[in-house]
Amino acid sequence: MVGILVHGDNHFILGGPEPTEEEAVRIAREFSVVEIGKPPASVFEKWGVRNNEFRENLEWAVVVPADTEITKGVSQLLGELAERGVVIRACNAGIW
C-alpha cells in the first residue's frame, strides 16, 4: 500500500499500511526532523519514504495538524484523492 501523510506545509509519500492516528503523529514527528546518518526508529519499519510514486497509486491519506498551512499542490492532490474515493483522515492531535 502507498499513501500520503500531510503535516502542515510538509508531506511524505509512504509505502506501508495506513497508520493509526497515534502512529501518524509519531511518523510526522520522526520524519519532520531529519538527522543525517541516523536511520528512522525501528518502530517505523512498516513504512518507507517513497521518492517517486504515481498519484494514482495512493490508497490512503492522513493529515496531522501543524502550525503551517497545507501547500496548494498538496491540497489539490488531496482533492483529487477524495474525488477518487480515497478517505482523507484528519488526526485530532498535533505533534508538539
NORKARA-V784750 format. One record per pair of residues at least 4 apart in sequence whose ideal C-beta (glycine too) atoms are under 8 Angstrom apart, sorted by the first residue. I is the first residue (numbers start at 1). J is the second residue. Records with the same first field share a line. If there is no record, write none. Layout:
BEGIN
I=J ; J
END
This chain:
BEGIN
1=15 ; 16 ; 17 ; 18 ; 59 ; 60
2=13 ; 14 ; 15 ; 16 ; 50 ; 53 ; 57 ; 58 ; 59
3=13 ; 14 ; 16 ; 18 ; 58 ; 59 ; 60 ; 61 ; 62
4=11 ; 12 ; 13 ; 14 ; 58 ; 60 ; 61 ; 62 ; 74 ; 77 ; 78 ; 81
5=11 ; 12 ; 14 ; 19 ; 24 ; 27 ; 28 ; 31 ; 61 ; 62 ; 64
6=10 ; 11 ; 61 ; 62 ; 63 ; 64 ; 70 ; 74 ; 78
7=11 ; 12 ; 28 ; 32 ; 63 ; 64 ; 66 ; 95
8=65 ; 66 ; 67 ; 68 ; 69 ; 70
9=66 ; 68 ; 69 ; 70 ; 71
10=32 ; 66 ; 68
11=71 ; 74
12=27 ; 28 ; 31 ; 49
13=49 ; 50 ; 51 ; 53 ; 58
14=27 ; 47 ; 48 ; 49 ; 50
15=47 ; 48 ; 49 ; 50 ; 53
16=46 ; 47 ; 48
17=46 ; 47
18=59 ; 60 ; 62 ; 89
19=23 ; 24 ; 27 ; 47 ; 62
20=24
21=25 ; 62 ; 89 ; 91 ; 92 ; 93
22=26
23=27
24=28 ; 62 ; 64 ; 91
25=29 ; 64 ; 91 ; 93 ; 94 ; 95
26=30 ; 43 ; 44
27=31 ; 44 ; 47
28=32 ; 64 ; 66 ; 95
29=33 ; 95 ; 96
30=40 ; 41 ; 44
31=40 ; 49
32=95
40=44 ; 45
53=57 ; 58
55=77 ; 80 ; 81
58=77 ; 81 ; 86
59=86
60=86 ; 87 ; 89
61=78 ; 81 ; 86 ; 87 ; 88 ; 89
62=88 ; 89 ; 90 ; 91
63=70 ; 78 ; 88 ; 89 ; 90 ; 91
64=91 ; 94 ; 95
65=90 ; 91 ; 92 ; 93 ; 94 ; 95
66=94 ; 95
70=74 ; 75 ; 78
71=75
72=76
73=77
74=78
75=79
76=80
77=81
78=82 ; 88
79=83
80=84
81=86 ; 88
82=86 ; 88
END
